[in-house]
Amino acid sequence: MTIDDLPIGRVARVAHLIANTAGVELTERLEEIGFTQGESVAVLTRGVPGGDPLVVRVGQSRFALRRSEAQCVHVITDCV
């Protein structure tokens, strides 16, 4: 499951990052801003129309992510 799949308000933990067509640079940037293994994440809201971008809380910070970026962050929900 990725952040893009999370319902609004559902808390999860980052499992790992997977590079998409944007490459490793994107996953490195996501890691630098806090999307690290085990960190708490939640989708706070989605843009209208189409659900893009997503406002995501990671730790105590908030970021707007494109859906393509959110699909790089794989999460675990059953351990939170």
Stockholm file with secondary structure:
# STOCKHOLM 1.0

chainA/1-80         MTIDDLPIGRVARVAHLIANTAGVELTERLEEIGFTQGESVAVLTRGVPGGDPLVVRVGQSRFALRRSEAQCVHVITDCV
#=GR chainA/1-80 SS CBGGGSCTTCEEEEEEECCCTTCHHHHHHHHHTTCCTTCEEEEEEECTTTTCSEEEEETTEEEEECHHHHTTEEEECTTC
#=GC SS_cons        CBGGGSCTTCEEEEEEECCCTTCHHHHHHHHHTTCCTTCEEEEEEECTTTTCSEEEEETTEEEEECHHHHTTEEEECTTC
//
